[in-house]
Amino acid sequence: MNEQIQNFSQPYQKREVKEYENSVPMDPKVSVVIGAYMQESFISQCLQSVLNQKTNFEFEVLLGDDGSTDGTKKICAEIAEANPGIVRFFSNSRENQILLNNKETPIFCVTYLIGNVRGTYVILTDGDDYWSDENKLQIQVDALEETGADCCQTYWHEHDSNELNLIAPPYHN
C-alpha cells in the first residue's frame, strides 16, 4: 500500500481489511476502483459493464465492499471468485468509517482501494453506476495517451425517476 495512504488510513482502521485471493497481474495499465455499500440491486450490472470492456491492455478492478448487510458483499465475492485474473476484492468493516458532520462516508473504503492500485491510470466508479459502452476504457486511455492529458471525464446519463438526462462533464471543451 502507498505509504501516504497508509498514514492517512491508519488512525481510522479499527478492523483489518480483507483482500480476497486473486491472480491479478502486478502491472495493469488501468486500475478501476469501485466502492460499494448496500448496492445489492446494482452491483452485478456495474461489475459486468466493467468486466465486459474490450481493451488491448490489461486492467484490474479493485472492488471494495464497505460492510454491507444486504447481499452486496456476497455478490462481490462471487464475481471476484469467478474473475480472479481481473478482480481484487477487499472486504471492509463499518468500524473503519470516517464520519463527516456525523454522517457516514465512503472515504476510508475508497481511499484504501486507491492506496492499492497498480495501474498507470485510475478510474473511479460507484457500485450503483454502469458503463454503457464496452469500449469506454480503451477510448479514454487512447485519449489520455494521444493528448498527454492528466485526466479525462466522460458524459453520463442520469436516471431520475422515469427520466433519462444526458449530463456533460462540468469542465468540457
C-alpha positions in Angstrom: 0.0 0.0 0.0 1.1 3.5 -0.8 2.8 4.9 2.4 0.9 8.2 2.3 -2.4 6.4 2.0 -1.4 4.1 4.8 -0.5 7.0 7.1 -3.9 8.6 6.3 -5.9 5.4 6.8 -4.1 4.1 9.9 -5.9 6.2 12.6 -9.3 5.2 11.2 -8.6 1.5 10.7 -10.0 -0.4 13.6 -10.5 -3.7 11.8 -8.4 -5.3 9.2 -9.5 -5.0 5.6 -9.5 -8.5 4.0 -8.2 -8.9 0.4 -9.6 -12.0 -1.2 -7.2 -14.3 -3.1 -6.7 -13.3 -6.7 -4.2 -13.7 -9.6 -4.4 -10.1 -11.0 -1.2 -9.1 -12.8 1.2 -6.8 -11.0 1.4 -4.2 -13.8 -2.0 -3.5 -15.3 -2.3 -0.3 -17.4 -5.6 0.7 -15.7 -7.0 0.3 -12.2 -10.8 0.6 -11.9 -11.8 1.5 -8.3 -15.3 0.6 -7.3 -16.6 1.2 -3.8 -19.9 -0.5 -2.9 -22.2 -0.3 0.1 -25.8 -1.7 0.2 -26.0 -1.9 -3.6 -27.3 -5.4 -4.0 -29.7 -4.3 -6.8 -27.0 -2.6 -8.8 -23.6 -4.1 -8.2 -23.9 -7.0 -10.7 -24.7 -4.7 -13.6 -21.9 -2.3 -12.6 -19.3 -5.1 -12.5 -20.5 -6.8 -15.7 -20.2 -3.5 -17.5 -16.6 -3.1 -16.4 -15.7 -6.8 -17.0 -17.1 -6.6 -20.5 -14.7 -3.9 -21.5 -12.7 -4.6 -24.8 -9.2 -3.3 -24.5 -5.7 -4.0 -25.9 -4.2 -3.7 -22.4 -4.6 -5.4 -19.0 -6.7 -3.8 -16.3 -7.6 -4.6 -12.8 -10.8 -3.9 -10.8 -10.3 -3.0 -7.1 -13.7 -3.7 -5.6 -14.4 -2.7 -2.0 -17.5 -3.7 0.0 -17.9 -1.2 2.8 -19.6 -3.5 5.3 -22.9 -4.1 3.5 -25.5 -6.1 5.3 -27.6 -6.8 2.2 -26.4 -9.2 -0.5 -23.8 -6.8 -1.9 -20.8 -8.5 -0.3 -21.9 -12.0 -1.4 -22.3 -10.8 -5.0 -19.0 -9.1 -5.0 -17.2 -12.2 -3.6 -18.9 -14.4 -6.2 -17.9 -12.2 -9.1 -14.3 -11.8 -7.7 -14.0 -15.6 -7.4 -15.2 -16.1 -11.0 -12.8 -13.4 -12.2 -9.6 -13.8 -10.2 -7.3 -12.5 -13.0 -9.1 -9.1 -13.1 -10.9 -8.5 -9.8 -9.2 -7.7 -6.4 -11.9 -7.8 -3.8 -11.5 -6.0 -0.4 -14.0 -6.6 2.4 -14.1 -3.6 4.8 -15.8 -3.2 8.1 -18.2 -0.4 9.1 -16.0 0.2 12.1 -13.4 1.8 9.8 -15.8 4.6 8.9 -14.7 8.2 8.6 -17.5 10.5 9.6 -18.1 14.0 8.2 -20.6 16.1 10.2 -21.6 12.9 12.0 -22.6 11.2 8.7 -21.0 8.0 7.3 -18.9 8.4 4.2 -17.1 6.0 1.8 -13.8 7.9 2.3 -12.0 5.1 4.2 -13.0 2.4 1.8 -12.3 4.3 -1.4 -9.0 5.7 -0.1 -7.9 2.3 0.9 -8.6 1.0 -2.6 -6.8 3.9 -4.2 -3.8 3.1 -2.0 -3.6 -0.4 -3.5 -3.9 0.5 -7.2 -1.2 -0.9 -9.5 -2.2 0.8 -12.8 -0.8 3.8 -14.6 -4.3 5.2 -14.9 -7.0 5.1 -12.2 -10.8 5.2 -12.9 -13.3 5.7 -10.2 -16.9 4.5 -10.4 -19.6 3.8 -7.9 -21.2 0.4 -7.3 -24.6 1.7 -8.5 -23.3 3.0 -11.8 -22.7 1.1 -15.0 -20.9 1.7 -18.3 -23.0 1.6 -21.5 -20.0 1.5 -23.9 -17.8 -1.7 -23.9 -15.0 0.5 -25.4 -15.0 3.1 -22.6 -11.7 2.2 -21.1 -9.9 1.9 -24.5 -11.3 5.2 -25.7 -10.3 7.0 -22.5 -6.8 5.5 -22.4 -6.2 6.3 -26.1 -7.3 9.9 -25.5 -5.0 10.3 -22.5 -2.0 8.9 -24.3 -2.7 10.8 -27.5 -3.1 14.1 -25.8 -0.8 13.7 -22.9 -3.6 14.9 -20.6 -3.5 14.0 -16.9 -7.2 13.2 -16.6 -10.4 12.9 -18.5 -14.1 12.6 -17.9 -17.0 11.3 -20.0 -20.6 12.3 -20.5 -23.0 10.4 -18.4 -26.7 9.7 -18.2 -28.6 10.3 -15.0 -31.7 8.4 -14.2 -34.2 10.4 -12.1 -37.5 8.7 -11.6 -38.5 7.8 -15.2 -36.5 10.5 -16.9 -33.1 10.0 -18.5 -30.9 13.1 -18.9 -27.5 13.4 -20.7 -25.1 15.3 -18.4 -21.9 16.9 -19.8 -18.8 16.9 -17.6 -18.5 20.2 -15.8 -15.3 21.2 -17.5 -15.5 20.0 -21.0 -14.4 21.8 -24.2 
